[in-house]
Amino acid sequence: MKLPTLKPFRENPEARRLALIFAIVYFAQGMWYLPNLPITFLLKDTFDLSAAQTATFFAITVIPWLIKPVYGLISDFVLLFGQRRKSYFLLTSGLAALMGMILTTMESYSYWSIAIFYTLMGLGLAFTDVLTDALMVENGQRLGLTGPFQAIQWAAISLASILVGIGGGWLAQHKPLFVTFLIATCFPVITLTMAIFMIREPRVQFEQRQFHETWAAIRTAIGSRTLWIVAGFIFFYNFSPSFGPALLYYATDRLHFSKIFLGTLDSLTYASGIIGTAVYFAFSKSFPFRRLIHFAIAAGVIATLAYIGYRDEVSAVVLSLVFGGIAMFIQLAFLDLAARACPKQVEATFFALLMSIYNGSVQLSQITGGWLYDQLGFTRLILISASFTALCWLFVPFLKLDELDAARIEEVLISDNSAGS
């Protein structure tokens, strides 16, 4: 089945404005990770924590990303100053900026002081992310642009991550931690400014009928077999015990890579990821989901096994360049699948739910990966991870991908006809 091609932004000013909003928010969100590498070395070298303990610390900091459905429910049900999105956007961006300033002005850092305020900073960013994704799903489904919109979002976060990789390594090597927090704090301020001038949302009055319709949509979605199968598939694929801190510990303790070189590797990975987003943007409309998902699983297995050859600086650079783009393509395929599976009218709640499952499975996989690395070593960790990824093929027959493809074709055709009229 051949999907129609689409040139989404050439003649659609609304799509261009939304794409710019998504790019700005995701770039700012990507810069939140700037302190991660300096924090990791603080935990490793100063606090003498193991790989599993370090992974557990970062699992604490992403707790706000695991309860994203709560933010979706609040935004879908409760108007703030007559708005569902913009007012919350201003509030949550401001919270992230305030927590960043507290971290910047601390005289000394402890495990729990960083954990608490960095987590609260993440809370502001996670809520902002839910609001952005709600706008993306609402408008992306209407315009038939969920895939291209997400490609733009993740190209922006990949660009930020290139700077995070290079900058995080250099800052970890040369600057105190408060400087890193200061730089990271600038970006919620940018998001706050953008929201004031670019997000357009009319004020409305609370209506009992709309409340009941939203609640009915939630009950229908809860009973959707397809939605929960998609959720299980996303969890299982990303739970595959991954590297995370385990790879960093292996690279520093066994291969003796420097902090700056590790940061450079991260930047190369995300630079390659931008190519992956461009490929997905160009071709996601030309292939059915079934082919995309089968490719994602196969590529995930091959990419994981390839890390058996992660032995020196040359192999590290090659693997970062080759598989950074593939990993991003895989990620976008799953995010696009999640967006297409979301029920209408409660997009914020259920896309947030799927992304919480995504984030939770990633963190659980990193904790599990850290424990397996400590117990079994790097090579066995790779083999276990690849095996879990391969088992995801068992889920594919239950995903009803042909139905999602049919709905996507219909929405693309409607969008094209509307643009031409």
C-alpha positions in Angstrom: 0.0 0.0 0.0 1.5 3.3 -1.1 0.8 6.3 1.0 0.3 9.7 -0.6 3.2 12.1 -0.6 2.9 15.5 1.2 4.6 18.8 1.1 3.2 20.1 4.4 4.7 23.5 4.9 5.0 25.1 1.5 1.5 26.7 1.4 0.4 26.5 4.9 1.3 29.4 7.2 -0.4 27.8 10.2 1.7 24.6 9.8 4.9 26.7 9.6 4.0 28.7 12.8 3.2 25.5 14.7 6.4 23.9 13.4 8.5 26.9 14.7 6.8 26.6 18.1 7.5 22.9 18.4 11.1 23.5 17.3 11.7 26.2 19.9 10.2 24.2 22.8 12.0 21.0 22.0 15.4 22.8 21.5 14.9 24.4 25.0 13.9 21.0 26.4 17.1 19.4 24.9 19.2 22.0 26.7 17.9 20.8 30.0 20.2 17.8 29.7 23.3 20.0 29.6 24.1 19.3 33.3 23.7 15.5 33.0 27.3 14.7 32.1 28.7 17.0 34.8 26.3 15.6 37.4 27.2 12.0 36.3 30.9 12.7 37.0 30.0 14.4 40.3 28.1 11.3 41.4 30.8 8.9 40.1 34.0 10.7 41.1 33.0 12.8 44.2 30.2 10.7 45.7 31.7 7.4 44.5 28.4 5.9 43.3 28.2 2.7 41.1 26.6 2.6 37.6 23.3 1.3 39.0 23.3 4.0 41.7 23.9 6.7 39.2 21.1 5.4 37.0 18.8 5.4 40.0 19.6 9.1 40.7 18.6 10.0 37.2 15.5 7.8 37.5 14.5 10.1 40.4 15.0 13.2 38.3 12.7 11.9 35.6 9.8 11.1 37.9 7.9 14.2 36.6 8.2 12.7 33.1 6.5 9.5 34.3 3.3 11.2 35.5 2.7 13.2 32.4 -0.9 11.9 32.1 -1.7 13.9 35.2 -0.7 17.1 33.4 -2.7 16.0 30.4 -5.8 15.5 32.5 -5.4 18.9 34.1 -5.0 20.6 30.7 -7.8 18.7 29.1 -10.3 19.2 31.9 -9.4 22.4 33.8 -9.3 25.8 32.2 -6.7 28.2 33.5 -7.8 31.8 32.9 -10.1 30.6 30.2 -7.4 28.6 28.3 -6.4 24.9 28.1 -2.8 25.3 26.9 -1.3 28.8 26.9 -1.8 29.8 30.5 -0.4 26.6 31.7 2.5 27.0 29.3 3.4 30.3 30.9 3.1 28.9 34.4 5.2 25.8 33.8 7.9 27.5 31.8 8.2 30.0 34.7 8.5 27.1 37.2 11.4 25.5 35.2 13.2 28.9 35.0 12.8 29.5 38.8 14.1 26.1 39.8 17.1 26.5 37.4 18.0 29.8 39.1 17.9 28.2 42.6 20.3 25.5 41.4 22.5 28.2 39.9 22.8 30.2 43.1 23.5 27.3 45.5 26.8 27.6 47.4 27.4 23.8 47.5 25.7 20.7 46.1 24.6 17.5 47.8 22.9 14.4 46.3 19.5 15.5 47.5 19.7 19.2 46.8 20.5 18.5 43.2 17.9 15.7 43.0 15.1 17.8 44.4 15.5 21.1 42.5 16.6 19.4 39.2 13.5 17.2 39.5 11.3 20.3 40.0 13.0 21.9 37.0 12.1 18.8 35.1 8.5 19.1 36.4 8.1 22.5 34.7 9.6 21.2 31.5 7.6 17.9 31.5 4.3 19.8 31.9 5.4 22.2 29.1 6.2 19.1 27.0 2.7 17.7 27.5 1.2 21.0 26.4 3.4 21.1 23.3 2.6 17.5 22.4 -1.1 18.2 22.9 -0.8 21.0 20.3 1.1 18.7 18.0 -1.3 15.8 18.2 -4.4 18.0 17.9 -3.1 19.9 14.9 -1.0 17.0 13.5 -4.0 14.7 13.3 -6.2 17.5 11.8 -3.5 18.4 9.1 -2.2 14.8 8.6 1.3 16.0 9.9 2.1 14.0 13.1 5.1 12.4 11.4 6.6 15.7 10.0 5.8 17.6 13.1 7.6 15.1 15.3 10.6 15.0 12.9 10.9 18.8 13.4 10.6 18.4 17.1 13.3 15.8 17.3 15.6 17.6 14.8 15.5 20.5 17.2 16.2 18.4 20.3 19.0 16.7 18.4 20.5 20.0 17.5 20.4 21.0 21.2 21.9 17.6 22.2 24.9 18.2 19.9 25.6 21.4 21.9 24.9 19.4 25.1 27.4 16.7 24.2 30.2 19.1 23.3 29.3 21.7 26.0 28.6 19.1 28.7 31.9 17.4 28.3 33.8 20.7 28.2 31.9 22.1 31.2 32.4 18.9 33.2 36.2 19.2 32.5 36.7 22.9 33.1 33.8 24.7 34.9 32.0 24.4 38.2 28.5 22.9 38.1 26.7 26.2 38.8 27.9 27.6 35.4 26.2 24.6 33.7 23.0 25.2 35.6 23.1 28.9 34.6 23.3 28.1 30.9 20.6 25.5 31.1 18.3 28.0 32.9 18.4 30.4 30.0 16.3 28.1 27.8 13.0 27.9 29.9 13.2 31.7 29.7 13.3 31.5 25.9 10.3 29.1 25.9 8.4 31.5 28.2 9.0 34.4 25.9 8.0 32.4 22.8 4.7 31.3 24.4 3.7 34.9 25.1 4.0 36.0 21.5 3.5 32.9 19.4 0.9 30.6 21.0 -2.6 31.6 19.9 -5.5 30.4 21.9 -8.9 32.1 22.4 -10.3 32.3 25.9 -13.4 30.2 26.4 -16.0 29.6 29.2 -16.3 26.3 31.0 -19.1 24.2 29.5 -20.7 21.3 31.3 -21.4 19.6 27.9 -17.7 19.8 26.9 -16.7 18.3 30.2 -19.0 15.3 29.8 -17.8 14.8 26.2 -14.2 14.8 27.3 -14.9 12.4 30.1 -16.8 10.1 27.7 -13.8 10.2 25.3 -11.5 9.1 28.2 -13.7 6.2 29.1 -13.8 5.1 25.4 -10.1 5.4 25.2 -9.5 3.3 28.3 -11.5 0.5 26.7 -9.4 0.7 23.5 -7.6 -2.6 23.0 -5.4 -1.1 20.2 -4.3 1.8 22.5 -3.1 -0.6 25.2 -1.4 -3.0 22.8 0.5 0.0 21.4 1.4 1.0 25.0 2.7 -2.5 25.8 4.7 -2.6 22.6 6.3 0.8 23.3 7.2 -0.4 26.9 8.6 -3.7 25.9 10.8 -2.3 23.1 12.3 0.4 25.3 12.6 -1.8 28.4 15.2 -3.8 26.6 18.1 -3.5 29.1 20.1 -0.6 27.6 23.4 1.1 28.2 22.9 4.5 29.7 25.3 5.0 32.6 26.7 1.4 31.9 28.2 2.6 28.6 29.7 5.6 30.3 31.3 3.5 33.1 32.6 1.1 30.5 34.0 3.9 28.3 35.8 5.6 31.2 36.9 2.6 33.4 37.8 0.1 30.6 38.5 2.3 27.6 39.8 5.4 29.5 37.9 7.9 27.3 38.2 11.5 28.5 35.1 13.6 29.5 35.5 15.8 26.5 35.7 12.9 24.1 32.6 11.4 25.7 30.8 14.7 25.2 32.0 14.8 21.6 30.6 11.2 21.0 27.2 12.4 22.3 27.4 15.3 19.8 28.3 13.0 16.9 25.4 10.7 17.8 22.9 13.6 17.8 24.4 15.1 14.6 23.7 11.8 13.0 20.3 11.8 14.6 19.4 15.0 12.7 20.0 13.1 9.5 17.7 10.4 10.8 14.9 13.0 11.4 15.4 14.4 7.9 15.0 10.9 6.4 11.9 10.2 8.5 10.5 13.6 7.5 11.0 12.8 3.8 9.9 9.2 3.7 7.5 8.5 6.6 4.5 9.4 4.4 5.7 7.0 1.7 5.8 3.8 3.6 3.1 2.0 5.7 3.6 1.6 9.4 4.1 -2.1 9.1 7.3 -1.7 7.1 8.5 1.1 9.4 8.0 -1.0 12.5 9.6 -4.1 11.1 12.6 -2.0 10.0 12.8 -0.4 13.5 12.9 -3.7 15.3 15.5 -5.2 12.9 17.7 -2.1 13.0 17.5 -2.0 16.8 18.8 -5.6 17.0 21.6 -5.0 14.6 22.6 -1.7 16.2 22.7 -3.2 19.7 24.8 -6.1 18.6 27.2 -3.8 16.8 28.3 -2.4 20.1 30.3 -5.6 20.7 32.8 -3.8 18.5 32.9 -0.8 20.8 36.6 -1.2 21.7 38.5 2.1 21.1 38.1 5.7 20.0 37.8 4.9 16.3 35.0 2.3 16.8 33.2 4.6 19.2 33.2 7.4 16.6 32.0 5.1 13.8 29.2 3.6 15.9 28.0 7.0 17.1 27.9 8.3 13.5 26.3 5.2 11.9 23.7 4.3 14.5 22.8 7.8 15.8 20.6 8.4 12.8 19.2 4.9 12.8 18.2 5.2 16.5 16.5 8.5 15.8 14.5 7.0 12.9 13.5 4.2 15.2 12.4 6.6 17.9 10.3 8.7 15.5 8.6 5.6 14.1 7.4 4.7 17.7 6.4 8.3 18.5 4.5 8.5 15.3 2.7 5.3 16.1 1.8 6.7 19.6 0.5 9.9 18.1 -1.7 8.0 15.5 -3.1 5.8 18.3 -4.3 8.7 20.5 -8.0 9.2 20.7 -9.4 12.6 19.7 -10.5 15.2 22.3 -8.2 13.8 25.0 -4.9 14.0 23.0 -2.9 15.6 25.9 -3.9 12.9 28.4 -3.2 9.8 26.2 -0.2 11.0 24.3 1.2 11.9 27.7 0.3 8.5 29.0 2.2 6.8 26.1 5.2 9.1 26.6 5.2 8.3 30.3 5.3 4.6 29.4 8.1 5.4 27.0 10.1 7.4 29.5 9.5 4.9 32.3 10.6 2.0 30.3 13.8 3.8 29.2 14.7 4.6 32.8 13.9 1.1 34.0 16.0 -0.3 31.2 18.9 1.9 32.2 18.7 0.8 35.8 18.5 -2.8 34.7 21.3 -2.3 32.3 23.5 -0.7 35.0 22.8 -3.7 37.3 23.5 -6.2 34.6 26.7 -4.4 33.7 27.9 -4.5 37.3 27.1 -8.2 37.6 27.7 -9.6 34.1 29.9 -7.2 32.2 29.4 -5.2 28.9 29.3 -8.0 26.3 26.6 -10.1 28.1 24.6 -6.9 28.6 24.6 -6.3 24.8 23.4 -9.9 24.0 20.6 -9.7 26.6 19.5 -6.3 25.2 19.5 -7.5 21.6 17.4 -10.5 22.5 14.8 -8.4 24.2 14.5 -6.2 21.2 14.1 -9.1 18.9 11.2 -10.4 21.0 9.2 -7.3 20.0 8.3 -9.0 16.7 5.8 -11.0 18.7 3.8 -7.8 19.3 3.5 -6.7 15.7 0.5 -8.9 14.6 -1.6 -7.4 17.4 -0.9 -3.7 16.5 -3.6 -3.3 13.8 -1.1 -1.3 11.7 -3.2 -1.5 8.6 -6.1 0.3 10.3 -3.8 3.1 11.4 -2.4 3.4 7.9 -6.0 3.6 6.5 -6.9 6.4 8.9 -3.6 8.2 8.1 -4.3 8.1 4.3 -7.8 9.5 4.9 -6.5 12.4 7.0 -3.7 13.2 4.5 -6.2 13.3 1.6 -8.5 15.6 3.6 -5.6 17.9 4.4 -4.5 18.0 0.8 -8.0 18.8 -0.4 -8.4 21.5 2.2 -5.1 23.1 1.3 -6.1 23.1 -2.4 -9.5 24.6 -1.9 
